[in-house]
Amino acid sequence: MTTRRRTPAPPREDVLAAAMAMIAERGLEQLTMAALGREVGMSSGHLIYYFRSKDELLLRTLEWSEGRLGAERARLLARPATARERIDAYVGLYVPDGHRDPHWTLWLEVWNRSQNADADARDRQAAIEGAWHRDLVALLAEGISRGEFRRVDADRYAARLRALLDGLSIHVAIGLRGTDRPQVLEHAREFLAETLLADG
């Protein structure tokens, strides 16, 4: 009797990377458990076993993508540069690359599904948001202490700046006519100059 060899499942990170690649290449609507399974050589049943649901797959993929962005953000914010240069880098990383940016496409879908999410999923989403917020607050506080920025409440200013970036970024990600990445970056530069940069 011949013993069939079981093909080992790919590492979870490979599955998440494949999911992100599918979103980038084919759009979120083409990301099904069956299609992803074919991509990584697993059955949709195995994927359900590992991820429980498509909602969980999407959230884990977002967490994986955010981990990579977080590492890039840490690198940008740690470089030897002025606080102004680093806040521009933060904004540049935050804003989508363009229409159907895969990270923002995924973010929008997870946000949409969060209306019915359980407490654990909401906590995990809050952790992602919190990391962006904390890094911005720390950068603002540094710029204020160095005299580069006006004396603002760093926590409140960060909340307002991120709300502005979120709203404009959604326009870019969905491809709203008349709004593109360069325009959003220019809006952000003007807002920072008017509200944050120290006089003189």
Residue pairs with C-beta under 8 A, 6 or more apart in sequence:
7 41
9 42
9 46
9 50
10 18
10 40
10 41
10 42
12 50
12 60
13 64
14 40
15 36
15 40
15 42
15 47
15 50
16 60
16 61
16 64
16 65
17 64
18 36
18 39
18 40
19 31
19 36
19 57
19 58
19 61
20 61
20 64
20 65
20 102
20 103
20 106
22 30
22 31
22 35
22 36
22 39
23 31
23 61
23 102
23 105
23 106
24 102
27 100
27 105
28 105
28 106
28 109
32 44
32 54
33 44
33 47
33 48
33 54
33 57
34 44
36 42
36 44
36 47
36 57
37 43
37 44
37 46
37 47
47 57
51 57
51 60
55 113
55 117
55 121
56 121
58 106
58 109
58 110
58 113
59 110
59 121
59 124
59 125
61 106
62 106
62 107
62 110
62 128
63 124
63 128
65 103
65 106
66 128
66 131
69 93
69 103
70 131
72 93
73 90
73 93
73 132
73 135
74 135
76 86
76 89
76 90
76 93
77 86
77 89
77 90
77 135
77 138
77 139
79 86
79 89
81 89
82 148
83 139
83 140
83 142
83 143
83 146
83 148
83 149
84 143
84 148
84 149
84 192
84 197
86 139
87 136
87 139
87 140
87 143
87 192
87 196
88 189
88 192
90 135
90 136
90 139
91 165
91 185
91 188
91 192
92 185
94 132
94 162
94 165
94 169
95 165
95 168
95 169
95 172
95 181
95 184
95 185
95 188
96 103
96 104
96 169
96 172
96 173
96 181
97 181
98 172
98 180
98 181
99 172
99 173
99 174
99 175
100 173
100 175
101 172
101 173
104 169
104 170
104 172
104 173
105 173
108 170
108 173
108 174
110 125
111 125
114 121
114 122
114 125
117 125
132 162
133 158
133 159
133 162
136 158
136 161
136 162
137 154
137 155
137 158
140 149
140 152
140 154
140 157
140 158
140 196
141 154
143 149
143 196
144 150
144 151
144 152
144 154
147 198
148 197
148 198
149 196
149 197
149 198
150 195
150 196
150 197
150 198
150 199
152 195
152 196
157 195
157 196
161 188
161 191
161 192
164 187
164 188
164 191
165 184
165 188
168 179
168 184
168 187
168 188
169 184
171 179
171 184
172 179
172 180
172 181
172 184
